Structures are given as C-alpha cells and as structure tokens.
Amino acid sequence: MTAYLVRRLLFAVFVLWGAVTVVFLVLRLVPGDPAQLILGSDATQDELAQLREQMGLDRPLVVQYGKYLADVATLDFGDSYRYHRDAMGLVLDRFPATLQLAAVAMVIGLVLGISLGVVAALRVNRFADRVVSVFALLSQSMPSFWIGIVFILVFARQLHWLASGGQGGLDRMILPGITLALPFVAILIRLTRSGLLDVVHENYIQTARAKGLSERVVIFPHAIRNALIPIVTVAGLEFGKLLGGAVIVETVFAWPGVGRLLIDSISARDYNVVQAAILLIAGGFVLINLIVDVLYGYLDPRIRLGR
C-alpha cells in the first residue's frame, strides 16, 4: 500500500507541475503587454521599462520559468498588480463563494440526477424514460453560459421569480446552482438508470421478490443501495469538475468567486492572481482524485498491484 501511495503522490505532483507550466506558458504567449495594461496608454517608455523590470518580464523566458517554479514550491505567488495585495490571499478570500456554489450544485445534481435516473429505470422504454433521456441529452449538450443566459432572461427578467446575479440569499443561488449542476445531473441520470437496470436482474433481487416483498421494498432498500456504489465514486470526482466549471457560471451570474476573479485577472494580465487561482483549482481537483485513488487501492488490492 505504501508503494501505491507513493506512486499516486508522485503522479499528483506531476499533474500539478503540468498545470502550472501550461498556465505559465499560455500567459506569456498571449498577445498584449501587462505593463501597458496596468499603467495605461499615457505611460512613458521609462515607466513601462521600470515596471517590466519589477515584474521580471525583461528577463529570458527560461529564467522567468525557473523563478516561477521556485516561488510556487515555496507557495509564494507574489502580489496582485491590480489589487496590490497577496495573490493567493486574494484567491482564498474568494474560494468560500466558489465552494458554496459547487456545494449547491452538488446537492441539486444528486437529488435531481438520482431521482430522475430511478424514474427512468423503473419506466424503462416507456414515455417517462424517453422524456428523462431527452432531458439528460439536452442537459449535457447545451453549453453552461447559454443555459445561464436563458435562465436569467426567463426567470429573472421576464417572470421576476429569482435574482439574476450576485451573492446573497437562496434566490440568488438557485439559478447559478442549477446551471452548474445540469451536466452533472445528466451523468447521474445515465449512471443511475444503467446501474439500477443491471442490479434488478441479480439473483438476490429475484430472491427478494420470490419472498413476496413489495416492489417498493425490493427496489429502494435493496437495489438502489448497490446501484449507488459507482454513483458515490463519480460524485466525488465530479465535485472537482464543479469547482473548475464554476468559472463560466460565476461570470454569467456575477458570482464573486474564484472563477470570476480568474476571468477578470486574465483580462488584466494579472499573472500572479491567475497562477494562484489555477493552482488552487487544479490542486483541489488533484486532491479529490488522489483521495479516490487511495480509497480504491484500499478497497481493492488488485488496483494497487496494477492488475
């Protein structure tokens, strides 16, 4: 188990290194001068040169990359050029809002996805199954930014039922939560439906029916309990995706989380904040995957032996 854990930790470090390297290269290759964006069009050449020297942009790319990796290794992300404060501290201040939105989306996804998946399995090849299948297909096919805009136009602007943006009460969380949860709902519907259809043909289910138990008792305590095992695993992995997927949804709904801060910082070429935000999101995703991998290895020895 120790060797397996070491391998997974090394893989996690490799993934994080890949993420921070890609972010570094993409930011440097994007057209535009960060010094010009920060100082504005009225800045003189001397002022621009001085700021580039302070930011280290006048050094060779390899030197910038080496210093960047050394700073990341010591968790030093520097200060935001735009907000004039610690970059990682700024990201961590916004992280609770992103976590709150992801948690709301997770709850909506679990309740809606499992419920509709059960309905589809119990009404397989009937009208309800087809309606749920079409809903799952549409939920997974439509882009989140388009769904969010439609929700705002219908439920906020036309019907005035819910707020269109900002952080606050429950009325401000429902629309962004559902928008973020819909792709997750589609996955859970298909997983629940297929898992339940596989389980209902097992011998122990047939035995329960032969004992004279009602269909409700057979399905809910027995069949669903076993069908939920892969769903719990996928739900853990999807939570990491919800954190990353909040970038677009937060921007559409003006949600003050890490995603909106990330988009604003990319527009302003605020390198330090972008790098800190990407590393936090990637780190969360890698950590969740690492926990799931370790649990897999603990529950099934064949996995940690590479079989």
C-alpha positions as CSV (number, residue, x, y, z in Angstrom):
1,M,0.0,0.0,0.0
2,T,2.9,2.4,0.7
3,A,4.4,1.9,-2.8
4,Y,1.0,2.5,-4.3
5,L,0.5,5.7,-2.2
6,V,3.9,7.0,-3.2
7,R,3.2,6.4,-6.9
8,R,-0.1,8.3,-6.7
9,L,1.5,11.2,-4.8
10,L,4.3,11.4,-7.5
11,F,1.6,11.4,-10.2
12,A,-0.3,14.1,-8.4
13,V,2.8,16.3,-8.2
14,F,3.5,15.6,-11.9
15,V,-0.1,16.8,-12.8
16,L,0.3,19.9,-10.7
17,W,3.6,20.7,-12.4
18,G,2.0,20.2,-15.8
19,A,-0.9,22.6,-14.8
20,V,1.4,25.4,-13.5
21,T,3.7,25.0,-16.6
22,V,0.8,25.3,-19.1
23,V,-0.5,28.3,-17.3
24,F,2.9,30.0,-17.3
25,L,3.4,29.4,-21.0
26,V,-0.1,30.4,-22.1
27,L,0.1,33.7,-20.1
28,R,3.4,34.6,-21.6
29,L,2.4,33.7,-25.2
30,V,-0.9,35.6,-25.1
31,P,-0.5,38.9,-27.1
32,G,-0.5,42.1,-25.0
33,D,1.8,43.9,-22.7
34,P,0.9,43.6,-19.0
35,A,2.8,46.7,-18.1
36,Q,0.9,48.7,-20.7
37,L,-2.4,47.4,-19.3
38,I,-1.5,48.3,-15.7
39,L,-0.1,51.8,-16.4
40,G,-2.5,52.7,-19.2
41,S,-1.9,54.3,-22.6
42,D,-0.4,57.5,-21.0
43,A,2.6,55.8,-19.5
44,T,6.1,56.7,-20.8
45,Q,8.6,54.2,-22.1
46,D,10.7,54.7,-19.0
47,E,7.8,53.9,-16.7
48,L,6.9,50.8,-18.8
49,A,10.5,49.6,-18.8
50,Q,10.7,50.1,-15.0
51,L,7.5,48.1,-14.4
52,R,8.6,45.3,-16.7
53,E,11.9,45.1,-14.7
54,Q,9.9,45.0,-11.4
55,M,7.7,42.2,-12.8
56,G,10.7,40.3,-14.2
57,L,9.3,40.5,-17.7
58,D,12.6,41.8,-19.1
59,R,14.4,38.5,-18.3
60,P,14.7,35.5,-20.6
61,L,11.7,33.1,-20.5
62,V,13.7,30.3,-19.0
63,V,14.8,32.5,-16.1
64,Q,11.2,33.6,-15.5
65,Y,10.1,30.0,-15.5
66,G,12.8,28.9,-13.1
67,K,11.9,31.7,-10.7
68,Y,8.2,30.9,-11.1
69,L,8.7,27.3,-10.2
70,A,10.9,28.2,-7.2
71,D,8.2,30.6,-6.0
72,V,5.4,28.0,-6.4
73,A,7.5,25.5,-4.5
74,T,7.6,27.9,-1.5
75,L,3.9,28.9,-2.0
76,D,5.0,32.4,-2.8
77,F,2.7,33.8,-5.6
78,G,3.7,37.4,-5.2
79,D,1.2,40.3,-5.1
80,S,-1.6,41.2,-7.4
81,Y,-0.6,44.1,-9.7
82,R,-4.2,45.2,-9.9
83,Y,-5.4,44.8,-6.3
84,H,-1.9,45.4,-4.6
85,R,-2.2,42.6,-2.2
86,D,-1.1,39.0,-1.8
87,A,-2.3,37.0,-4.8
88,M,-3.0,33.7,-3.0
89,G,-4.7,35.6,-0.1
90,L,-7.0,37.3,-2.7
91,V,-7.9,33.9,-4.2
92,L,-8.5,32.3,-0.9
93,D,-10.9,35.1,0.1
94,R,-13.0,34.3,-3.0
95,F,-12.8,30.5,-2.6
96,P,-15.7,30.1,0.0
97,A,-18.1,31.6,-2.5
98,T,-17.0,29.1,-5.2
99,L,-17.2,26.3,-2.7
100,Q,-20.7,27.4,-1.7
101,L,-21.8,27.4,-5.4
102,A,-20.2,24.0,-6.0
103,A,-21.9,22.5,-2.9
104,V,-25.3,23.8,-4.0
105,A,-24.8,22.4,-7.5
106,M,-23.7,19.0,-6.0
107,V,-26.9,18.8,-3.8
108,I,-29.1,19.7,-6.8
109,G,-27.3,17.3,-9.0
110,L,-27.6,14.4,-6.5
111,V,-31.2,14.9,-5.8
112,L,-32.3,15.6,-9.4
113,G,-30.0,13.1,-11.1
114,I,-30.7,10.1,-8.9
115,S,-34.4,10.7,-8.7
116,L,-34.8,11.0,-12.5
117,G,-32.4,8.1,-13.0
118,V,-34.6,5.9,-10.8
119,V,-37.8,7.0,-12.6
120,A,-36.1,6.2,-16.0
121,A,-35.1,2.7,-14.8
122,L,-38.4,1.9,-13.3
123,R,-40.2,3.1,-16.5
124,V,-37.6,1.7,-19.0
125,N,-38.6,2.1,-22.7
126,R,-41.8,3.9,-21.7
127,F,-42.8,7.6,-22.1
128,A,-41.2,8.7,-18.8
129,D,-37.9,7.0,-19.7
130,R,-37.8,8.7,-23.1
131,V,-38.5,12.1,-21.6
132,V,-35.8,11.8,-18.9
133,S,-33.3,10.5,-21.6
134,V,-34.0,13.5,-23.8
135,F,-33.6,15.8,-20.8
136,A,-30.3,14.2,-19.9
137,L,-29.1,14.6,-23.5
138,L,-30.1,18.3,-23.7
139,S,-28.5,19.0,-20.2
140,Q,-25.2,17.6,-21.4
141,S,-25.2,19.1,-24.8
142,M,-26.1,22.7,-24.1
143,P,-23.2,25.0,-23.0
144,S,-23.4,26.4,-19.5
145,F,-23.1,30.0,-20.5
146,W,-26.1,29.7,-22.9
147,I,-28.2,28.0,-20.3
148,G,-27.3,30.7,-17.7
149,I,-28.3,33.5,-20.1
150,V,-31.6,31.8,-20.9
151,F,-32.4,31.3,-17.2
152,I,-31.6,35.0,-16.5
153,L,-33.9,36.1,-19.4
154,V,-36.8,33.8,-18.4
155,F,-36.8,33.5,-14.6
156,A,-35.2,36.9,-13.6
157,R,-36.1,39.4,-16.4
158,Q,-39.5,38.1,-17.6
159,L,-41.0,36.2,-14.6
160,H,-39.2,38.1,-11.8
161,W,-39.1,34.9,-9.7
162,L,-35.4,34.9,-8.9
163,A,-32.4,37.2,-8.8
164,S,-30.2,37.4,-11.9
165,G,-26.8,37.7,-10.2
166,G,-24.7,38.4,-7.1
167,Q,-24.2,36.6,-3.9
168,G,-26.8,36.6,-1.2
169,G,-29.9,34.5,-0.2
170,L,-31.3,31.4,-1.7
171,D,-33.0,33.3,-4.6
172,R,-29.5,34.2,-5.8
173,M,-28.1,30.7,-5.6
174,I,-30.8,28.7,-7.4
175,L,-30.2,29.8,-11.0
176,P,-26.3,29.5,-10.9
177,G,-26.6,26.3,-8.9
178,I,-28.9,24.6,-11.5
179,T,-26.8,25.9,-14.4
180,L,-23.7,24.4,-12.9
181,A,-25.4,21.2,-11.9
182,L,-27.1,20.3,-15.2
183,P,-24.1,18.5,-16.9
184,F,-23.7,16.6,-13.5
185,V,-27.4,15.7,-13.5
186,A,-27.1,14.2,-17.0
187,I,-24.2,12.0,-15.9
188,L,-26.1,10.8,-12.8
189,I,-29.3,10.1,-14.7
190,R,-27.5,7.7,-17.1
191,L,-25.4,6.2,-14.3
192,T,-28.4,5.6,-12.0
193,R,-30.5,4.2,-14.8
194,S,-27.9,1.7,-16.1
195,G,-26.8,0.7,-12.6
196,L,-30.3,0.0,-11.5
197,L,-31.2,-1.9,-14.6
198,D,-28.1,-4.1,-14.0
199,V,-28.9,-4.7,-10.4
200,V,-32.6,-5.6,-10.8
201,H,-31.7,-8.8,-12.7
202,E,-29.4,-10.0,-9.9
203,N,-30.3,-13.2,-8.1
204,Y,-30.7,-11.5,-4.7
205,I,-33.3,-9.2,-6.2
206,Q,-35.2,-12.1,-7.7
207,T,-35.0,-13.8,-4.3
208,A,-36.4,-10.8,-2.5
209,R,-39.3,-10.8,-5.0
210,A,-39.8,-14.5,-4.5
211,K,-40.2,-13.9,-0.8
212,G,-43.3,-11.8,-1.5
213,L,-41.8,-8.4,-0.8
214,S,-43.4,-5.4,-2.4
215,E,-41.7,-3.8,-5.4
216,R,-41.1,-0.7,-3.5
217,V,-39.2,-2.6,-0.7
218,V,-37.3,-4.6,-3.3
219,I,-36.2,-1.5,-5.3
220,F,-35.4,1.1,-2.6
221,P,-33.6,-0.7,0.3
222,H,-32.0,-3.5,-1.9
223,A,-31.5,-2.5,-5.5
224,I,-30.7,1.2,-5.1
225,R,-28.2,0.6,-2.3
226,N,-26.0,-1.4,-4.6
227,A,-26.6,0.8,-7.6
228,L,-25.4,3.8,-5.6
229,I,-21.8,2.5,-5.2
230,P,-20.4,3.7,-8.5
231,I,-22.6,6.9,-8.2
232,V,-20.8,7.8,-5.0
233,T,-17.4,7.4,-6.7
234,V,-18.4,9.5,-9.7
235,A,-19.9,12.2,-7.4
236,G,-16.6,12.6,-5.6
237,L,-14.7,13.1,-8.9
238,E,-17.4,15.4,-10.3
239,F,-17.1,17.7,-7.4
240,G,-13.7,18.7,-8.6
241,K,-15.1,19.4,-12.0
242,L,-17.8,21.6,-10.4
243,L,-15.1,23.7,-8.8
244,G,-13.4,24.2,-12.2
245,G,-16.7,24.6,-14.1
246,A,-17.7,27.4,-11.9
247,V,-15.5,29.8,-13.9
248,I,-18.1,30.4,-16.6
249,V,-21.2,30.2,-14.4
250,E,-19.7,32.8,-11.9
251,T,-19.0,35.2,-14.8
252,V,-22.5,34.9,-16.2
253,F,-24.2,35.4,-12.8
254,A,-21.7,37.9,-11.4
255,W,-20.9,35.5,-8.6
256,P,-18.0,36.8,-6.6
257,G,-16.0,33.6,-6.6
258,V,-12.6,32.4,-7.8
259,G,-13.9,31.9,-11.3
260,R,-15.0,35.5,-11.8
261,L,-11.7,36.7,-10.3
262,L,-9.8,34.5,-12.7
263,I,-11.6,35.8,-15.8
264,D,-11.1,39.4,-14.6
265,S,-7.4,38.8,-13.9
266,I,-6.8,37.1,-17.3
267,S,-8.3,40.2,-19.0
268,A,-6.0,42.5,-16.9
269,R,-2.9,40.2,-17.4
270,D,-2.6,39.9,-13.6
271,Y,-0.2,37.0,-13.8
272,N,0.2,36.3,-10.1
273,V,-3.5,36.0,-9.4
274,V,-4.2,33.8,-12.5
275,Q,-1.4,31.5,-11.5
276,A,-2.6,31.3,-7.9
277,A,-6.2,30.7,-8.9
278,I,-5.3,28.0,-11.5
279,L,-3.1,26.2,-9.0
280,L,-5.8,26.3,-6.3
281,I,-8.5,24.8,-8.7
282,A,-6.0,22.2,-10.1
283,G,-4.8,21.3,-6.6
284,G,-8.4,20.8,-5.4
285,F,-9.1,18.5,-8.4
286,V,-5.9,16.5,-7.9
287,L,-6.5,16.2,-4.2
288,I,-10.0,14.7,-4.7
289,N,-8.7,12.3,-7.3
290,L,-5.9,11.3,-5.0
291,I,-8.3,10.5,-2.2
292,V,-10.5,8.5,-4.6
293,D,-7.4,6.6,-5.9
294,V,-6.2,5.8,-2.4
295,L,-9.7,4.6,-1.4
296,Y,-9.8,2.4,-4.5
297,G,-6.4,0.9,-3.6
298,Y,-7.5,0.3,0.0
299,L,-10.8,-1.4,-1.0
300,D,-9.4,-3.4,-4.0
301,P,-5.9,-4.8,-3.6
302,R,-5.7,-5.6,-7.3
303,I,-5.7,-1.9,-8.2
304,R,-2.6,-1.1,-6.1
305,L,-0.8,-4.1,-7.5
306,G,-1.5,-2.7,-11.1
307,R,-3.7,-5.7,-12.2
